[in-house]
């Protein structure tokens, strides 16, 4: 499940509070706080979390943390398998 990939990033980063500034560093135009990350985890639509515009930054953070996660791991609905049409 995609939300598990998000939880892995959060845990590896050191928690929701630690992840928020990492995201702000990647997306300085976004006033992102820990509460945003918490809302993603507790969304009524977990298959649509994290929001699409945060996926590239989260993928980059995952790689910075040494995690082998891709955009597909975070939002498979947005990143279909390669080779599929």
Backbone as ProteinMPNN parsed JSONL, in Angstrom:
{"seq_chain_A": "XXXXXXXXXXXXXXXXXXXXXXXXXXXXXXXXXXXXXXXXXXXXXXXXXXXXXXXXXXXXXXXXXXXXXXXXXXXXXXXXXXXXX", "coords_chain_A": {"N_chain_A": [[0.837, -1.177, 0.0], [0.473, 2.253, -0.724], [0.505, 4.19, 1.3], [2.053, 3.025, 3.213], [4.61, 3.325, 2.215], [4.932, 6.069, 2.5], [4.841, 6.187, 5.296], [7.213, 4.843, 5.837], [9.134, 6.651, 4.89], [8.64, 8.769, 6.66], [9.283, 7.577, 9.142], [12.007, 6.944, 8.737], [13.045, 9.484, 8.355], [12.817, 10.484, 10.875], [10.445, 11.102, 12.008], [7.26, 12.862, 11.795], [7.533, 15.591, 12.366], [10.222, 15.996, 11.829], [10.291, 15.433, 9.12], [8.87, 17.495, 7.883], [10.52, 19.976, 7.674], [12.41, 18.986, 5.877], [10.898, 18.62, 3.612], [10.101, 21.286, 3.2], [12.568, 22.364, 2.509], [12.944, 21.239, 0.022], [10.757, 22.208, -1.289], [10.485, 25.226, -1.182], [8.55, 27.17, -1.563], [6.283, 26.309, -0.378], [4.362, 26.391, 2.544], [4.806, 24.203, 4.498], [3.938, 22.126, 7.248], [4.25, 19.997, 10.182], [1.645, 19.223, 10.726], [0.444, 19.0, 8.231], [1.612, 16.679, 7.188], [0.646, 14.854, 9.052], [-2.08, 15.05, 8.457], [-2.092, 13.883, 5.928], [-1.564, 11.234, 6.568], [-3.828, 10.561, 7.975], [-5.926, 10.815, 6.258], [-9.127, 10.613, 4.648], [-9.018, 9.558, 2.206], [-6.733, 7.668, 1.651], [-5.441, 6.539, -0.544], [-4.943, 8.622, -2.18], [-2.945, 10.072, -1.152], [0.427, 10.888, -0.521], [-0.338, 14.307, -1.542], [-0.279, 14.897, -5.064], [1.545, 16.896, -5.996], [3.569, 16.846, -4.141], [4.903, 14.501, -4.379], [7.29, 14.213, -6.099], [9.203, 15.602, -4.507], [9.142, 14.113, -2.135], [10.037, 11.678, -3.115], [12.648, 12.388, -3.785], [13.628, 13.013, -1.222], [13.41, 10.502, -0.045], [15.376, 9.136, -1.506], [17.597, 10.628, -0.695], [17.69, 9.791, 1.923], [18.455, 7.239, 1.618], [16.6, 5.365, 0.897], [15.02, 2.993, -1.215], [12.762, 4.028, -2.748], [10.211, 4.988, -5.054], [8.32, 7.342, -7.076], [6.19, 5.826, -7.887], [5.89, 4.05, -5.766], [4.838, 5.716, -3.851], [2.567, 6.934, -5.005], [0.891, 5.047, -6.818], [-1.237, 5.364, -8.537], [-0.661, 7.577, -10.024], [1.738, 7.037, -11.231], [2.033, 4.785, -13.367], [2.93, 1.311, -14.077], [5.942, 0.929, -15.912], [5.953, 0.418, -19.39], [3.339, -0.268, -19.618], [0.366, 0.541, -21.31]], "CA_chain_A": [[0.0, 0.0, 0.0], [1.275, 3.462, -0.886], [0.644, 4.902, 2.565], [3.162, 2.391, 3.926], [5.841, 3.963, 1.724], [4.996, 7.365, 3.174], [5.202, 5.914, 6.688], [8.632, 4.476, 5.849], [9.893, 7.902, 4.771], [8.466, 9.5, 7.916], [10.059, 6.896, 10.18], [13.435, 7.086, 8.444], [13.403, 10.895, 8.541], [12.822, 10.786, 12.293], [9.097, 11.49, 12.422], [6.549, 13.869, 11.002], [8.126, 16.909, 12.621], [11.519, 16.028, 11.144], [10.077, 15.399, 7.674], [8.352, 18.775, 7.389], [11.55, 20.88, 7.162], [13.039, 18.391, 4.694], [10.012, 18.958, 2.497], [10.2, 22.742, 2.954], [13.836, 22.615, 1.822], [12.763, 20.838, -1.377], [9.656, 23.008, -1.831], [10.499, 26.42, -0.327], [7.361, 27.994, -1.787], [5.178, 25.679, 0.346], [4.456, 26.547, 4.003], [4.445, 22.886, 4.999], [4.204, 21.864, 8.668], [3.997, 18.639, 10.634], [0.208, 18.945, 10.656], [0.134, 18.566, 6.864], [2.019, 15.278, 7.093], [-0.331, 14.131, 9.866], [-3.333, 15.003, 7.693], [-1.938, 12.892, 4.855], [-1.651, 9.899, 7.166], [-5.171, 10.337, 8.503], [-6.882, 11.205, 5.23], [-10.214, 9.693, 4.299], [-8.635, 9.009, 0.902], [-5.293, 7.385, 1.752], [-4.868, 6.215, -1.846], [-4.637, 9.876, -2.854], [-1.98, 10.765, -0.316], [0.489, 12.327, -0.377], [-0.795, 15.022, -2.725], [0.555, 14.676, -6.254], [2.629, 17.867, -6.162], [4.62, 16.577, -3.168], [5.528, 13.206, -4.659], [8.7, 14.311, -6.521], [10.045, 16.004, -3.374], [9.233, 12.959, -1.237], [10.908, 10.696, -3.772], [14.005, 12.894, -3.627], [13.987, 12.84, 0.185], [13.615, 9.059, 0.151], [16.7, 8.799, -2.047], [18.578, 11.253, 0.201], [17.727, 8.979, 3.144], [18.919, 5.9, 1.278], [15.462, 4.46, 0.681], [14.806, 2.69, -2.632], [11.364, 4.276, -3.074], [9.978, 5.818, -6.233], [7.006, 7.961, -7.141], [5.21, 4.74, -7.997], [5.661, 3.515, -4.431], [4.048, 6.685, -3.103], [1.28, 7.174, -5.677], [0.818, 4.18, -7.998], [-2.26, 5.846, -9.456], [-0.059, 8.614, -10.871], [2.926, 6.501, -11.886], [1.763, 3.388, -13.745], [4.091, 0.49, -14.432], [6.536, 1.203, -17.216], [5.625, -0.588, -20.398], [1.901, -0.359, -19.754], [-0.239, 1.615, -22.116]], "C_chain_A": [[0.886, 1.245, 0.0], [1.495, 4.204, 0.424], [1.777, 4.303, 3.405], [4.499, 2.981, 3.483], [6.019, 5.328, 2.372], [5.411, 7.18, 4.631], [6.681, 5.55, 6.817], [9.507, 5.724, 5.761], [9.824, 8.678, 6.083], [9.335, 8.89, 9.006], [11.558, 7.1, 9.968], [13.909, 8.516, 8.653], [13.469, 11.272, 10.014], [11.482, 11.281, 12.801], [8.513, 12.569, 11.538], [7.171, 15.254, 11.145], [9.463, 17.061, 11.91], [11.352, 16.062, 9.623], [9.646, 16.751, 7.128], [9.447, 19.734, 6.91], [12.31, 20.313, 5.958], [12.204, 18.696, 3.454], [10.075, 20.448, 2.171], [11.488, 23.086, 2.222], [13.723, 22.275, 0.339], [11.713, 21.701, -2.073], [9.525, 24.303, -1.027], [9.278, 27.32, -0.494], [6.131, 27.455, -1.054], [5.363, 25.865, 1.853], [4.045, 25.255, 4.706], [4.854, 22.713, 6.455], [3.916, 20.399, 8.975], [2.532, 18.284, 10.499], [-0.223, 18.509, 9.261], [0.449, 17.082, 6.699], [1.028, 14.41, 7.877], [-1.653, 13.992, 9.112], [-3.25, 13.996, 6.551], [-2.142, 11.488, 5.412], [-3.068, 9.552, 7.608], [-6.275, 10.706, 7.52], [-7.967, 10.15, 5.039], [-9.949, 9.014, 2.958], [-7.152, 8.682, 0.9], [-4.649, 7.013, 0.424], [-4.508, 7.461, -2.643], [-3.663, 10.721, -2.048], [-0.613, 10.14, -0.51], [-0.033, 13.018, -1.64], [0.224, 14.929, -3.859], [1.736, 15.638, -6.353], [3.755, 17.696, -5.146], [5.407, 15.306, -3.481], [6.979, 13.339, -5.131], [9.641, 14.702, -5.372], [10.214, 14.847, -2.397], [10.119, 11.869, -1.819], [12.371, 11.111, -3.611], [14.485, 12.727, -2.184], [14.247, 11.37, 0.483], [14.996, 8.649, -0.337], [17.804, 9.395, -1.176], [18.767, 10.437, 1.477], [18.18, 7.545, 2.884], [17.808, 4.886, 1.083], [15.242, 4.229, -0.81], [13.339, 2.853, -3.034], [11.251, 5.199, -4.274], [8.612, 6.489, -6.114], [5.911, 6.915, -7.214], [4.897, 4.135, -6.637], [4.742, 4.422, -3.611], [2.656, 6.899, -3.69], [1.184, 6.338, -6.946], [-0.248, 4.606, -8.996], [-1.71, 6.891, -10.423], [1.114, 8.113, -11.698], [2.687, 5.032, -12.243], [3.043, 2.646, -14.06], [4.613, 0.889, -15.785], [6.196, 0.08, -18.159], [4.13, -0.779, -20.572], [1.39, 0.798, -20.567], [-1.685, 1.751, -21.798]], "O_chain_A": [[1.928, 1.274, 0.655], [2.559, 4.785, 0.635], [2.386, 5.001, 4.216], [5.417, 3.119, 4.292], [7.13, 5.701, 2.748], [6.24, 7.933, 5.142], [7.325, 5.912, 7.801], [10.504, 5.84, 6.474], [10.839, 9.185, 6.561], [10.043, 9.606, 9.714], [12.289, 7.396, 10.913], [15.042, 8.742, 9.078], [14.103, 12.265, 10.373], [11.392, 11.821, 13.904], [9.179, 13.112, 10.656], [7.314, 15.991, 10.169], [9.794, 18.149, 11.438], [12.174, 16.648, 8.919], [10.024, 17.114, 6.014], [9.316, 20.273, 5.811], [12.797, 21.069, 5.118], [12.74, 18.993, 2.386], [10.099, 20.829, 1.0], [11.504, 24.002, 1.399], [14.329, 22.938, -0.502], [11.765, 21.903, -3.286], [8.565, 24.467, -0.273], [9.011, 28.154, 0.371], [5.063, 28.065, -1.099], [6.421, 25.528, 2.385], [3.047, 25.225, 5.426], [5.954, 23.093, 6.856], [3.404, 19.661, 8.132], [2.208, 17.139, 10.183], [-1.163, 17.726, 9.125], [-0.345, 16.326, 6.141], [0.624, 13.348, 7.404], [-2.271, 12.928, 9.132], [-4.238, 13.329, 6.242], [-2.812, 10.658, 4.798], [-3.456, 8.384, 7.612], [-7.427, 10.889, 7.913], [-7.744, 8.957, 5.245], [-10.584, 8.014, 2.623], [-6.38, 9.352, 0.214], [-3.436, 7.154, 0.271], [-3.839, 7.366, -3.672], [-3.568, 11.933, -2.238], [-0.529, 8.921, -0.653], [-0.155, 12.384, -2.688], [1.432, 14.889, -3.626], [2.824, 15.23, -6.757], [4.797, 18.338, -5.277], [6.466, 15.073, -2.9], [7.84, 12.632, -4.607], [10.755, 14.185, -5.281], [11.311, 14.625, -1.884], [10.866, 11.214, -1.093], [13.229, 10.274, -3.332], [15.631, 12.34, -1.955], [15.201, 11.035, 1.186], [15.704, 7.903, 0.339], [18.828, 8.752, -0.942], [19.86, 10.394, 2.042], [18.276, 6.737, 3.808], [18.052, 3.68, 1.102], [15.275, 5.181, -1.59], [12.739, 1.935, -3.592], [12.088, 6.077, -4.483], [7.856, 6.236, -5.176], [4.826, 7.103, -6.664], [3.757, 3.746, -6.38], [3.965, 3.948, -2.782], [1.68, 7.031, -2.951], [1.375, 6.863, -8.043], [-0.174, 4.251, -10.172], [-2.242, 7.066, -11.52], [1.447, 8.687, -12.735], [3.094, 4.139, -11.501], [4.095, 3.246, -14.28], [3.841, 1.157, -16.705], [6.157, -1.085, -17.763], [3.688, -1.379, -21.552], [1.928, 1.904, -20.511], [-2.367, 2.6, -22.373]]}, "name": "protein", "num_of_chains": 1, "seq": "XXXXXXXXXXXXXXXXXXXXXXXXXXXXXXXXXXXXXXXXXXXXXXXXXXXXXXXXXXXXXXXXXXXXXXXXXXXXXXXXXXXXX"}
